[in-house]
């Protein structure tokens, strides 16, 4: 997969060796720390409506595709050749691919090199941290006996990243001091560049097609606008460099990039070692939202979800000492508690509440924060929010019937109507123990002994069927949620039974890249996550593999198996690391097919996939190395 896998160096891809077919399937994503990003395939072909060289983030993680791509062509002595690839409805323009040499990207940059007739072109794109802006640096090395001209044509859009651009939109462009702008009624892009290189003409490129959106049954054809072109002249036997700084805002003043020179941009490398690469990729999920820290659940289309944030929190913050970030995230969700529940997710209109288990994951992560950050920091976080934490527990206690926490839906398997789910029971038992412990730390006198006693009397009798745990009351489907139940620090499952449960999980669900969501022996099993929205929804939790589930599985295995379990988890995670970068450079996907070869699917880079693999390696293996 990688041409260069040496430690500390970003992997370099030989595009001609890989071929166009493979190049269009390998994607990259670099984040600006606001939820915005730059992402496309390594050959520059946008295969998704979510792709773009600048996808800006506005209020409430409202993402806008503003800079789609650059069309580039090189004129050497009157002979013109493309340096780009474009997909149109019914036609693939791949003439430029033969001139592409290499691609690499780091944490904050992407570099492409091309060559034609003894003229080499290197394009470095940097994303600006904390701003909706990118910087492009072109270096042209002309070793031919002819003058050359590099023409760069930006393709822009100002649309939601969930939609395609309808025809008939009105965009304008104008030369201004220091460059040019392109604008709609309430959005503006500013291109800071040499004005004498700018030629504005205003062209629409129609019937641009996104192949992966067609596969997903989504809208897949749109129009792109080009405000003009930039032409960079390089005399024969010389080398020249040009910079373009591109910013986005509601007005020209808001869009003007604040950088004064590209020299301020420093390349931050990824790593050829997949484990360390994951750690660096983890940074992309930590974002600032209106001055508060949060976690993006995944790219491209997810925002900040409560459950995902809680599950991801230890692996993205606690294991690497980012306690301030962890505390900001925990505080944000607790402070938005309503009726005893943290937000399911935040939207542009504010928080919404509809899951059942997210607040129980919060309680567990408060315990993890205490373990890592220490008593003093834990008290500082808990004390002003203690009443809200108690309200969470009070709210759940209203759902207890015959010792069991009753609910109708609202679990992480949100395409299924799972009532009284097994992992929710374990999370509830764990939460009772944790909050009772917090009560003693804070000098309160909460007593959950009756709730705990009733639960312990009921749980195994109702859920354990002799060899594994039912997934829900009366549902004997073999699913991975029983591994979550075993993994809890305070688990209601006796060790002997826990070992049998984990054996069933390993035999039926374990794959090299995660756990299946349903046993292949079940008639409801779906081995491939393909088709339109309806078909994919059915497969989503009926056999599809989720990498994040390796986290609780490895925790359970190390807890039950001791050193033998830790060695086993180290092997499991070693297999998982082999999937890093198959679809998205330096990362793991949201999901994979249940059937071999376990093709990557879903979001190309997912927070809890990355976080739980990192946490498990840090906590649940023999190595136990701080990453």
Secondary structure as GFF3:
##gff-version 3
##sequence-region A 1 627
A	DSSP	beta_strand	12	14	.	.	.	ID=ss1
A	DSSP	alpha_helix	15	18	.	.	.	ID=ss2
A	DSSP	alpha_helix	20	23	.	.	.	ID=ss3
A	DSSP	beta_strand	27	31	.	.	.	ID=ss4
A	DSSP	beta_strand	37	41	.	.	.	ID=ss5
A	DSSP	beta_strand	52	58	.	.	.	ID=ss6
A	DSSP	three_ten_helix	59	61	.	.	.	ID=ss7
A	DSSP	beta_strand	62	76	.	.	.	ID=ss8
A	DSSP	beta_strand	79	82	.	.	.	ID=ss9
A	DSSP	beta_strand	86	88	.	.	.	ID=ss10
A	DSSP	beta_strand	91	93	.	.	.	ID=ss11
A	DSSP	three_ten_helix	97	99	.	.	.	ID=ss12
A	DSSP	beta_strand	100	105	.	.	.	ID=ss13
A	DSSP	beta_strand	109	116	.	.	.	ID=ss14
A	DSSP	beta_strand	119	127	.	.	.	ID=ss15
A	DSSP	beta_strand	133	142	.	.	.	ID=ss16
A	DSSP	beta_strand	148	160	.	.	.	ID=ss17
A	DSSP	beta_strand	172	176	.	.	.	ID=ss18
A	DSSP	beta_strand	179	183	.	.	.	ID=ss19
A	DSSP	beta_strand	188	192	.	.	.	ID=ss20
A	DSSP	three_ten_helix	195	197	.	.	.	ID=ss21
A	DSSP	beta_strand	198	209	.	.	.	ID=ss22
A	DSSP	alpha_helix	211	215	.	.	.	ID=ss23
A	DSSP	beta_strand	221	234	.	.	.	ID=ss24
A	DSSP	beta_strand	238	249	.	.	.	ID=ss25
A	DSSP	alpha_helix	252	255	.	.	.	ID=ss26
A	DSSP	three_ten_helix	262	264	.	.	.	ID=ss27
A	DSSP	alpha_helix	274	281	.	.	.	ID=ss28
A	DSSP	three_ten_helix	282	285	.	.	.	ID=ss29
A	DSSP	beta_strand	286	289	.	.	.	ID=ss30
A	DSSP	beta_strand	292	295	.	.	.	ID=ss31
A	DSSP	beta_strand	298	299	.	.	.	ID=ss32
A	DSSP	alpha_helix	306	313	.	.	.	ID=ss33
A	DSSP	pi_helix	314	318	.	.	.	ID=ss34
A	DSSP	alpha_helix	323	335	.	.	.	ID=ss35
A	DSSP	beta_strand	345	347	.	.	.	ID=ss36
A	DSSP	beta_strand	350	352	.	.	.	ID=ss37
A	DSSP	alpha_helix	358	373	.	.	.	ID=ss38
A	DSSP	alpha_helix	375	383	.	.	.	ID=ss39
A	DSSP	alpha_helix	386	397	.	.	.	ID=ss40
A	DSSP	beta_strand	400	401	.	.	.	ID=ss41
A	DSSP	beta_strand	404	405	.	.	.	ID=ss42
A	DSSP	alpha_helix	422	441	.	.	.	ID=ss43
A	DSSP	alpha_helix	449	463	.	.	.	ID=ss44
A	DSSP	alpha_helix	481	487	.	.	.	ID=ss45
A	DSSP	alpha_helix	495	508	.	.	.	ID=ss46
A	DSSP	beta_strand	510	511	.	.	.	ID=ss47
A	DSSP	beta_strand	514	516	.	.	.	ID=ss48
A	DSSP	alpha_helix	533	540	.	.	.	ID=ss49
A	DSSP	beta_strand	545	546	.	.	.	ID=ss50
A	DSSP	alpha_helix	549	577	.	.	.	ID=ss51
A	DSSP	beta_strand	591	592	.	.	.	ID=ss52
A	DSSP	beta_strand	600	601	.	.	.	ID=ss53
A	DSSP	beta_strand	605	606	.	.	.	ID=ss54
A	DSSP	alpha_helix	607	620	.	.	.	ID=ss55
###
